[in-house]
Amino acid sequence: MKALNIDQMLQKRREEVGSKDRFPVIVNATTFWLKDPTIASREWNDHLADAQRNFKDGVYDETQLREIMVDLYLAEDKQQEFVDACDAIEIDPFLAIQMGLQNQADESGKKSYRKFSKIIPTP
């Protein structure tokens, strides 16, 4: 059995996608790069799990969770621009993130991200 070379896999992804841990989505004619949770750090995944748990437990409302998701999935310097782009085409940023995640899963043949829709509310 051939060993999985994660270094090589990440390099190939960087060459093919343009990033080792993000993927592009276009909103209102602007390209944004969303974090790919399947290639994220422990700290990032822990933060995501905490946010989902806190929403489920009623600690966060939808507005707070939306802000956290934008914070998690987008680079800090692109967060407001992403929200503004979503607002310009009248789509919830949360839904745009979910759509991007599902498209990424469909395109790459990865396990579906639909499990998040049980925790992440849709309008």
N, C-alpha and C positions, 0 to 999 in steps of 0.2 A: 504494500500500500504506500502510495506517495504521500509525503507529509504536506500539509497545508502550509504554504508560505504566506503568512499574513502581510509581511512587508511587501512582497511582490504583488499581492492582491491590491493593497492600498495604492501602490505606485501605478498599477494598470488602471485603476479607477481614476486616479488623478489625471492620467493621460487621456482617458476616454471621456470623462465627465467634466474635468476641469477643476476638481476638488476631491480630496480624499474622504471628506465627511459631510459634504453639502451637495445639493442638487438644485438646478435652476427651475424657477417658475416665473411666468410672465403675467404681470397684473397691470392693466392700463398702459400697455406698451413699454413697461419697464421690467427688466429682468432682476429678480431677487433670488438669493441663494438661501434655501431652507436647510437647516440641520437635519441630517439623516439619523434618526434614532437607532437604527440598526448598527451604526458605526459611531457611537457616542461614548464618552467617558463614563465611568462609574458615577462620578459626581453629577454629571448632566442627567443620567438616567435616574439617580436618586431624587434629584430636584423635580423631574417630571412625575415620578411616582408619588412624591409628597404632595405636589399640586393636585394630582388626580384624587388622591385619598382625601385631602382637605376639602375639595369640592364635594366629593361624595358624602363626606361627614357634615357638610353644611358650614364649614369654616369659611370657605370662599363662595361668593356668589358668581354668576356668569361674567359679570364685568371684571371682577378681579382675576378670574381664571383666564379670560381673554387676554388681559394684560400680561399675565405670566407666560402664556403660550407664545405671544409675540416676542417676549423677552427671551424665551428659550430657543425658539426656532430661527430667529433672525439676528444678524450681527447688530450690535448696539447702534452703530451709526446709520443703519437702514430701517430701524423699527418704525419711526414716525413716518418716514417716506412710504413704507409698506402700508401702514394704516391709512394714510392719505390717499394712496393709489386705490385701495379697496373702497374707501368712502366715495371716491370719484366715480366708481362704476357701481356703487350701491350694493356691495357685497360685504358681509361680515368678515373681518380679518380671520376670525376663528375658522369660518367655513372655508376660506381660501387656503388656509394651512391644511385643513383636513383633505380638501380636494387635491392639493399638491402631494400630500402623503399617499393618498390612494392611487394617484396617477403614477407616482414613483414605484409603488408596489406592483402595479399592473405592468408597467414598462420593464421592470427588472425581474419579474417573475417571483418576487419575494412573497413571503407570507403576508397576507392582507393586514392592513392597518385598521380594518373595520372594528376591531375590538375596542379601539379608542372611542368610537362613536357611542359606545354605551356609557362612557364617562363624560365625554365632551358633548355638551348640548348643541343642537343645531336649531337655528331660528325657525 
